[in-house]
């Protein structure tokens, strides 16, 4: 229904209450009545026969009609009154007769007459009767106008409008409202309000006030959000405004008749608000997870680095080596956990490249066949043609693998797992746009299973870190939260549709890129020689700084250490030529690592830089990793890999990119 259209309201016919019709076969009576009415200020039309009077009633507006009961021809006065009651019901008919009887008076009143005048006419009494008849016409016309305008507005509202009795039965329901709920008007009228929400409204609780006043009576307009169910049983949210309808009962009191109400469908609005709330909650959880990961990564760097140095110092047959190895194993497992937290928080540094999505999913299809149960039927329906998305292919493969494993676990007895792709357009104002997707073309990847599905409560928490429905020791609860973080960091969106007992469908949307597709490559490193160069080590965490300095010095590097960017700048700004490589944390007080690197490379463009971080925060966008001699390593650092990276950054030709 177009709620922007104009609504035409009715108005009163001009001067209808001042016009009087007179029908009488006596010319003298007609002339006398004409003169009396004209003196009173009324406009008069005179008729001798009933059929002419009826035609005038059909084609003109009158406030009152003075009708003689005995007329020439076949149309008599009672016929005129009956026709007026049917075709001009607002006209107030007054009977005139020279031979009044009780029977004729009763019949005239039954047909619609409002008063009776005997001939010969008592002029003052006649004038008073006409005045009262025209006043009744005015009031009836105003009431009819109100009713017509009410009907117009009742049907014009682009929502639901109803009137309900005290017993909770619909007596009126607008056509548009019935259509919104999938009903015809006749399917709701004379039905209990419970037909719209048998689950929520079957009790005397939450929504009873909206539709009935059986308990306390509603003395004021009230508003509430209510869940109604349409004819198909689908729940929809409405903002309902309801008020009681009354009629006067005695001086100073009134009797409640029922309830008028109007409701607006806010299902989409509520959905968007829930999406916003969920996004805000996930963002807050991401910040918390990122902060925790930052602290853990610093501590794990110290633990792992010192453990590796200790292992290298111990003889191969020393009994303590086994303890050191267990420390290293535990630190690696903890490092994997913190990496998952960073992925969820969307603060890890990723290297994205244009990938043809159908080719990637098709290549992964063989791997999926190996990890799922042979009783599960696997299918792939490509529909994205040559569309490309800018992603880290390894991370996207990780997402699809996690989804496949979750689907497998939900179908222990076998079932169907399907992966489908397509290109779709996201438009402004749609739920996907509100969820954070930019407008334009996106690739949709749908992973569907015929498994157990999930309840609404589970579905609402499925992307939260550490939430799992699996038993103890059967999962960390980070798989889907990691998927959420990866997709969000690639400017995409992920959501799930699921019905308990009816399977699940995870949908991933990623923006299409026009850049040409690339094939991932990996650099093969050779054994690297020992150091001898000067390293500027900038790290605000003392234990981490001491651990890295100790490891670098064992490789024969000269290490200059600083606790933050400003201290480092002050120490080497005048002697920058002596520095061969900058190793710096990203997040530091006073001056961040990227800002420090920019300042120093402006003084020495050939300066090599290795960024390290346990939590890159919002600074990862400032890392110029495409520049020659610039690299990045995620904490907790593996000591050997870190030393190799420092050596590699120093040795790589300046024109080559890492």
C-alpha positions in Angstrom: 0.0 0.0 0.0 1.4 3.4 -1.0 1.4 5.4 2.2 2.5 8.6 0.4 -0.8 9.0 -1.5 -3.2 11.7 -0.6 -6.4 10.9 1.3 -9.6 12.7 0.1 -11.8 13.6 3.1 -15.5 14.4 2.7 -17.1 17.8 3.4 -20.7 18.8 4.2 -22.9 19.8 1.2 -23.1 23.6 1.1 -26.4 25.0 2.6 -28.2 21.7 2.6 -29.6 22.4 6.1 -31.3 25.6 4.7 -33.2 23.9 1.9 -36.8 22.6 2.4 -38.8 20.5 0.0 -42.6 20.8 0.1 -44.9 18.4 -1.7 -48.7 19.1 -1.4 -51.6 18.9 -3.9 -53.2 22.0 -2.5 -51.8 25.1 -4.2 -53.0 27.4 -1.5 -51.2 25.3 1.2 -48.0 25.3 -0.9 -48.1 29.1 -1.3 -48.6 29.6 2.5 -45.8 27.2 3.4 -43.6 28.8 0.9 -44.1 32.3 2.3 -43.7 31.2 5.9 -40.5 29.3 5.1 -39.0 32.1 3.1 -39.6 34.6 5.9 -37.7 32.2 8.2 -34.8 32.4 5.8 -35.1 29.0 4.1 -34.8 28.1 0.4 -37.9 26.3 -0.7 -38.9 24.0 -3.6 -42.5 23.2 -4.2 -44.0 20.0 -5.8 -47.6 18.9 -6.4 -46.9 15.2 -7.2 -45.0 12.5 -5.4 -42.9 11.3 -8.3 -41.5 14.8 -9.0 -40.6 15.2 -5.3 -38.8 11.8 -5.3 -36.8 12.9 -8.4 -35.8 16.1 -6.6 -34.8 14.1 -3.5 -32.5 12.0 -5.7 -30.8 14.9 -7.4 -30.7 17.7 -4.9 -29.7 18.2 -1.3 -32.4 19.1 1.3 -32.4 19.4 5.0 -36.1 18.7 5.5 -39.1 17.5 3.5 -42.8 18.5 4.3 -44.9 15.7 2.8 -48.7 15.6 2.4 -49.9 12.0 2.9 -52.6 12.3 0.2 -51.2 13.1 -3.3 -52.6 12.8 -6.8 -51.4 9.9 -8.9 -50.0 6.6 -7.8 -47.1 7.9 -5.7 -48.4 8.9 -2.3 -46.9 10.7 0.7 -45.8 7.5 2.4 -44.0 6.4 -0.8 -42.1 9.7 -0.8 -41.1 9.2 2.9 -40.0 5.6 2.2 -37.9 6.7 -0.8 -36.3 9.5 1.2 -35.4 7.1 4.0 -33.7 4.8 1.5 -32.0 7.2 -0.9 -31.7 10.5 1.1 -31.6 9.2 4.7 -30.3 12.5 6.2 -33.4 14.4 5.0 -35.8 15.0 7.9 -39.4 14.2 6.8 -42.4 15.9 8.4 -45.8 14.4 7.6 -48.7 16.8 6.8 -52.4 15.7 6.7 -55.8 17.2 7.2 -57.2 13.8 8.5 -54.6 12.5 11.0 -55.1 9.0 12.4 -53.0 6.9 14.7 -52.4 4.3 12.0 -51.1 6.8 9.5 -48.9 8.5 12.1 -47.4 5.1 13.2 -46.8 4.1 9.6 -45.2 7.4 8.7 -42.8 7.2 11.7 -42.0 3.6 10.8 -41.0 4.6 7.3 -38.7 7.3 8.6 -40.7 10.5 9.3 -39.5 12.5 12.3 -42.6 14.6 13.1 -46.3 15.2 12.3 -48.2 18.5 11.3 -52.0 18.7 11.2 -53.8 21.0 8.8 -54.8 23.7 9.0 -51.2 24.6 10.0 -50.4 26.3 13.3 -47.7 28.6 11.9 -45.6 29.1 15.1 -45.7 25.4 15.9 -44.9 24.6 12.3 -41.9 26.9 12.3 -40.5 25.3 15.4 -41.0 21.8 14.0 -39.1 22.8 10.8 -36.3 24.4 12.8 -35.8 21.3 15.0 -35.9 19.1 11.9 -33.2 21.1 10.2 -31.1 21.1 13.4 -31.4 17.3 13.4 -30.4 17.2 9.8 -27.3 19.3 10.6 -26.3 17.0 13.5 -27.0 13.9 11.4 -24.9 15.3 8.5 -22.0 16.0 10.8 -22.2 12.6 12.2 -22.4 11.0 8.8 -19.4 13.1 7.7 -17.4 12.0 10.7 -18.3 8.3 9.9 -17.3 8.7 6.2 -14.0 10.3 7.0 -13.4 7.7 9.7 -14.0 5.0 7.1 -11.6 6.7 4.7 -8.9 7.0 7.3 -9.5 3.6 8.6 -8.7 2.1 5.2 -6.0 4.5 4.4 -3.6 3.6 7.2 -0.7 1.6 5.9 -0.8 -0.7 9.0 -3.3 -2.7 11.0 -6.5 -0.9 12.4 -9.2 -2.6 14.3 -12.1 -2.2 16.7 -12.7 -5.0 19.2 -15.4 -5.6 21.7 -15.0 -6.1 25.4 -15.1 -9.9 24.8 -11.9 -9.7 22.6 -13.7 -10.2 19.3 -12.8 -8.2 16.2 -15.8 -6.2 14.8 -13.8 -4.2 12.3 -10.4 -4.8 10.6 -9.0 -2.7 7.8 -8.2 -4.3 4.5 -4.5 -3.3 4.3 -3.9 -4.6 7.8 -5.6 -7.9 7.0 -3.4 -8.2 3.8 -0.2 -7.5 5.8 -1.1 -10.5 8.0 -2.1 -12.7 5.0 -5.9 -12.7 5.8 -9.0 -11.4 4.2 -11.1 -9.0 6.2 -13.9 -11.5 6.5 -11.5 -14.1 8.0 -10.7 -11.7 11.0 -14.1 -10.0 11.7 -16.0 -11.9 14.4 -12.9 -13.8 15.4 -11.0 -13.6 18.7 -7.9 -11.6 18.9 -6.0 -14.8 19.8 -6.1 -15.9 16.2 -3.3 -13.4 15.5 -1.0 -14.8 18.3 -2.1 -17.9 19.9 1.2 -18.4 21.7 1.8 -14.9 23.1 -1.8 -13.8 23.6 -3.5 -16.8 24.9 -2.8 -15.7 28.5 -4.1 -12.7 30.4 -0.5 -11.3 30.5 1.8 -9.5 28.1 -0.5 -8.3 25.3 -4.0 -8.6 26.9 -4.3 -4.9 27.3 -3.9 -4.3 23.6 -7.2 -5.9 22.7 -9.5 -6.1 25.7 -10.6 -4.2 28.8 -12.2 -7.0 30.6 -10.0 -6.5 33.7 -9.5 -2.8 34.6 -10.6 -0.8 31.6 -8.3 1.4 29.5 -8.5 5.1 30.4 -5.7 6.4 28.2 -3.9 5.7 25.0 -1.1 3.1 25.5 1.7 1.9 23.3 3.7 -1.3 23.2 5.6 -3.6 20.8 3.8 -6.9 20.3 4.6 -10.0 18.4 1.7 -11.1 16.1 1.7 -14.2 13.8 0.4 -14.0 10.3 -1.8 -16.6 8.6 1.3 -18.7 7.8 2.4 -18.7 11.5 5.3 -16.3 10.8 6.0 -14.0 13.7 6.0 -10.2 12.9 6.6 -7.3 15.3 4.2 -4.5 15.5 4.2 -1.2 17.4 0.6 -1.0 18.7 -1.2 2.0 19.9 -4.6 1.3 21.5 -7.3 3.2 23.3 -10.7 2.5 24.8 -14.0 3.3 23.1 -16.8 4.5 25.4 -20.4 5.8 25.3 -22.1 8.0 27.9 -24.0 6.0 30.5 -25.1 8.4 33.2 -24.1 11.9 34.1 -20.4 11.9 34.9 -19.9 8.2 33.8 -19.4 6.2 30.7 -19.5 2.6 29.6 -16.6 0.9 27.8 -17.5 -0.6 24.5 -14.2 -2.1 23.5 -10.8 -1.0 22.0 -9.7 0.9 19.0 -6.1 0.2 17.9 -3.6 0.9 15.2 -0.3 -1.0 14.6 2.7 -0.5 12.4 4.8 -3.3 11.1 8.3 -2.8 12.6 9.7 -6.3 11.9 12.4 -4.9 9.6 13.3 -2.1 12.0 13.6 -4.5 14.9 15.7 -6.8 12.7 18.1 -3.9 11.9 18.3 -2.9 15.5 19.1 -6.4 16.5 21.8 -6.5 13.8 23.3 -3.3 15.1 23.2 -4.5 18.7 24.8 -7.8 17.7 27.5 -5.9 15.7 28.2 -3.7 18.7 28.4 -6.7 21.0 30.7 -8.5 18.7 32.9 -5.4 18.3 33.2 -5.1 22.1 34.0 -8.8 22.4 36.6 -8.3 19.6 38.3 -5.4 21.5 38.4 -7.4 24.6 39.8 -10.5 22.8 42.4 -8.3 21.1 43.5 -6.8 24.3 43.8 -10.2 26.0 45.7 -11.5 23.0 48.1 -8.6 23.1 49.1 -9.3 26.7 49.3 -13.0 26.2 51.4 -12.7 23.1 53.9 -10.5 24.9 54.2 -13.0 27.7 54.4 -16.0 25.3 57.1 -14.2 23.4 59.2 -14.0 26.6 58.4 -17.6 27.6 59.1 -19.2 24.2 62.2 -17.1 23.4 63.8 -17.8 26.7 62.9 -21.5 26.5 64.5 -21.8 23.1 67.7 -20.0 24.3 67.7 -22.3 27.3 67.3 -25.4 25.1 70.2 -24.3 22.9 72.4 -23.9 26.0 71.5 -27.4 27.5 73.5 -30.5 26.5 71.5 -32.9 24.3 71.5 -35.4 27.2 70.5 -33.0 29.9 67.3 -34.1 31.7 66.0 -30.5 31.8 65.6 -30.5 28.0 62.4 -32.5 28.2 60.9 -29.9 30.6 62.0 -27.1 28.2 60.4 -28.9 25.2 57.1 -29.2 27.1 57.2 -25.5 27.9 57.7 -24.8 24.1 54.9 -27.1 23.2 52.5 -25.4 25.6 53.5 -22.0 24.4 52.9 -23.0 20.8 49.4 -24.2 21.7 48.7 -21.0 23.6 50.1 -19.0 20.6 47.6 -20.7 18.3 44.8 -19.8 20.7 45.8 -16.2 20.9 46.0 -16.1 17.1 42.4 -17.2 16.9 41.4 -14.5 19.3 43.2 -11.9 17.1 41.5 -13.2 14.0 38.1 -12.8 15.7 39.0 -9.3 16.8 40.0 -8.5 13.2 43.3 -6.9 14.3 45.7 -9.3 12.7 47.6 -8.3 9.6 46.4 -10.1 6.5 47.7 -10.2 2.9 44.7 -10.3 0.6 44.8 -10.9 -3.2 42.2 -11.1 -6.0 41.0 -14.7 -6.2 38.4 -16.3 -8.5 36.0 -17.6 -5.9 34.5 -20.4 -7.9 38.0 -21.8 -8.7 39.0 -21.6 -5.0 35.9 -23.4 -3.8 36.2 -26.0 -6.6 39.8 -26.7 -5.6 38.7 -27.0 -2.0 35.9 -29.4 -2.9 38.3 -32.3 -3.0 39.7 -31.6 0.5 36.1 -31.3 1.9 35.4 -34.7 0.5 38.2 -36.1 2.7 37.1 -34.5 6.0 33.4 -35.3 5.9 31.7 -38.6 6.5 31.3 -40.8 3.4 27.5 -41.0 4.2 27.2 -37.3 3.6 26.4 -36.2 0.0 28.6 -33.3 -1.0 27.7 -31.0 -3.9 29.0 -27.7 -5.3 27.0 -25.4 -7.4 29.1 -22.6 -8.9 27.3 -19.5 -9.9 29.8 -16.7 -9.5 31.3 -17.3 -12.9 34.7 -15.5 -13.0 33.9 -13.1 -10.2 36.9 -12.2 -8.0 37.1 -11.2 -4.4 40.1 -9.7 -2.5 40.8 -12.2 0.2 43.5 -14.1 1.9 42.9 -17.5 0.3 44.2 -19.5 3.2 41.9 -17.8 5.6 38.8 -18.3 3.3 39.7 -22.0 3.0 39.9 -22.2 6.8 36.4 -20.7 7.1 34.9 -23.2 4.6 36.7 -26.1 6.2 35.4 -25.1 9.6 31.8 -24.8 8.3 32.1 -28.2 6.6 33.4 -29.9 9.8 30.6 -28.3 11.9 28.0 -29.5 9.3 29.5 -33.0 9.5 29.2 -33.0 13.3 25.5 -32.0 13.0 24.8 -35.0 10.7 26.3 -38.1 12.5 24.0 -40.4 10.6 24.7 -38.8 7.2 22.9 -36.2 5.2 23.5 -33.5 2.5 26.2 -30.7 2.5 26.0 -28.2 -0.4 28.1 -25.2 -1.3 26.8 -22.7 -3.8 28.0 -19.4 -5.0 26.4 -16.5 -6.8 26.9 -12.8 -7.6 24.3 -10.5 -6.1 23.9 -6.7 -5.7 23.7 -5.0 -2.3 21.6 -1.9 -2.4 21.4 1.0 0.0 18.8 0.7 2.7 18.7 -3.1 2.6 19.4 -5.3 5.7 22.8 -6.4 4.2 23.8 -2.7 3.6 22.8 -2.0 7.2 24.9 -4.9 8.3 28.0 -3.2 7.0 28.3 -4.2 3.4 29.0 -1.5 0.8 26.6 -1.0 -2.0 27.5 -2.9 -5.2 28.2 -6.4 -6.4 29.1 -9.1 -3.9 29.8 -12.8 -4.1 27.6 -14.9 -1.9 28.9 -18.3 -0.6 26.1 -20.5 0.9 27.1 -23.6 2.9 24.0 -25.6 3.7 23.4 -28.8 5.6 20.5 -31.1 6.4 21.6 -31.5 10.0 20.1 -30.9 13.4 19.9 -27.2 13.1 19.9 -24.9 16.1 17.5 -23.0 18.3 17.0 -19.3 18.1 19.0 -18.9 21.4 21.9 -20.8 20.0 21.8 -19.0 16.7 22.0 -15.7 18.4 25.3 -16.6 20.1 26.9 -18.8 17.4 29.6 -16.3 16.4 30.6 -15.4 20.0 34.1 -16.6 21.1 34.2 -19.7 23.3 30.5 -20.4 22.7 30.0 -24.1 21.8 27.3 -26.7 22.0 29.9 -29.5 21.8 30.9 -31.4 24.9 34.1 -30.9 27.0 37.3 -31.4 25.1 35.5 -31.4 21.7 36.1 -27.8 20.7 37.3 -24.4 21.8 34.2 -22.5 20.5 36.5 -20.3 18.4 35.9 -21.7 14.9 32.9 -19.6 14.0 34.1 -16.5 15.8 37.3 -16.8 13.8 35.2 -17.1 10.6 33.3 -14.0 11.7 36.5 -12.0 12.3 38.1 -13.1 9.0 35.0 -12.2 7.0 34.5 -8.8 8.7 38.2 -7.9 8.1 37.7 -8.6 4.4 34.8 -6.0 4.5 32.3 -8.8 4.2 29.4 -10.2 6.3 28.5 -13.7 7.5 25.1 -14.8 8.8 23.2 -18.0 9.5 19.7 -19.3 8.9 18.7 -22.3 10.9 15.6 -24.1 12.2 15.9 -26.6 15.0 15.6 -30.0 13.4 15.7 -28.4 9.9 19.3 -27.8 9.0 21.4 -24.7 8.8 22.7 -22.4 6.0 25.7 -20.2 6.5 26.0 -17.3 4.0 29.1 -15.3 3.4 29.1 -12.1 1.4 32.3 -10.6 0.1 32.7 -7.5 -2.2 33.6 -8.2 -5.8 36.9 -6.7 -7.0 37.8 -5.8 -10.6 41.5 -6.5 -10.1 43.0 -9.4 -12.1 43.3 -12.7 -10.3 46.6 -13.7 -8.8 48.2 -17.0 -7.9 49.6 -17.2 -4.3 53.4 -17.6 -4.2 55.7 -18.5 -1.3 59.3 -17.4 -0.8 61.7 -20.2 -0.3 64.4 -19.1 2.2 67.9 -20.5 2.4 70.1 -20.8 5.4 71.0 -17.3 6.5 74.3 -16.2 7.8 75.0 -14.6 11.2 74.6 -10.9 11.9 77.0 -8.1 12.5 74.7 -5.2 11.6 73.2 -2.7 14.0 69.6 -3.2 15.1 67.5 -0.5 16.7 65.1 -2.5 18.9 62.0 -0.6 20.1 59.6 -2.4 22.5 57.7 -1.0 25.4 57.4 -4.3 27.2 60.7 -4.7 29.2 60.7 -8.6 29.3 60.0 -8.9 25.6 62.7 -6.3 24.8 65.3 -8.1 27.0 64.5 -11.4 25.5 64.8 -10.2 21.8 68.0 -8.3 22.6 69.5 -11.4 24.1 68.6 -13.4 21.0 69.9 -10.8 18.5 73.2 -10.4 20.4 73.7 -14.1 20.2 73.5 -13.8 16.5 76.3 -11.1 16.7 74.0 -8.1 16.0 74.8 -4.8 17.7 71.5 -3.9 19.5 70.4 -0.4 20.5 67.3 -0.6 22.6 64.6 1.9 23.4 61.3 1.6 25.3 59.2 3.7 23.0 59.2 5.6 19.7 60.2 9.0 21.1 63.1 7.6 23.0 64.3 5.8 19.9 64.0 8.9 17.8 66.0 11.0 20.2 68.7 8.3 20.5 69.4 7.8 16.7 68.0 10.7 14.8 71.4 12.3 14.5 73.2 9.0 13.8 70.6 7.2 11.6 73.3 6.1 9.2 74.6 3.7 11.8 71.3 1.8 12.0 70.8 -1.1 9.5 67.4 -2.4 10.6 64.6 -1.2 12.8 62.8 -3.8 14.8 59.7 -2.1 16.4 56.5 -3.0 18.2 53.5 -1.4 16.5 51.4 -0.3 19.5 53.5 1.9 21.8 52.9 5.0 24.0 54.0 8.4 22.7 54.9 7.4 19.2 53.7 4.2 17.4 55.9 1.9 15.5 54.6 2.9 12.0 55.0 6.6 12.8 58.6 6.0 14.1 59.4 4.0 10.9 58.1 6.8 8.7 60.2 9.4 10.5 63.4 7.3 10.3 62.9 6.2 6.7 62.4 9.9 5.7 66.0 10.4 7.0 67.3 7.1 5.6 65.1 5.7 2.8 67.1 2.4 2.7 66.4 1.6 6.4 65.0 -1.9 6.7 62.0 -2.4 9.1 60.6 -5.4 10.9 57.3 -4.7 12.6 56.3 -7.0 15.5 53.0 -7.0 17.3 50.8 -9.0 19.6 47.8 -6.8 18.7 48.1 -4.5 15.8 44.9 -2.5 16.7 43.9 0.1 14.2 47.5 0.7 13.2 47.9 -2.3 10.9 46.4 -0.2 8.1 49.5 2.1 8.3 52.0 -0.7 7.7 53.6 -0.2 4.3 54.3 -3.9 3.8 54.6 -3.5 0.1 57.6 -1.3 0.4 61.2 -2.8 -0.1 62.8 -4.0 3.1 59.6 -3.9 5.2 58.2 -7.0 6.9 55.9 -8.0 9.7 55.8 -10.9 12.2 53.0 -11.7 14.6 53.7 -12.3 18.3 54.3 -14.6 20.0 57.5 -14.7 18.0 59.1 -18.0 17.1 62.7 -17.2 17.8 64.3 -19.0 14.8 61.7 -17.5 12.4 62.2 -14.1 13.8 66.0 -14.2 13.4 65.6 -15.5 9.9 63.2 -12.7 9.0 65.6 -10.1 10.3 68.4 -11.6 8.3 66.2 -11.8 5.2 65.1 -8.2 5.4 68.7 -7.0 5.7 69.9 -9.2 2.8 67.1 -8.7 0.3 67.9 -6.4 -2.6 66.4 -3.0 -2.2 64.3 -3.1 -5.3 62.7 -6.4 -4.4 59.5 -6.6 -2.3 58.9 -9.1 0.5 
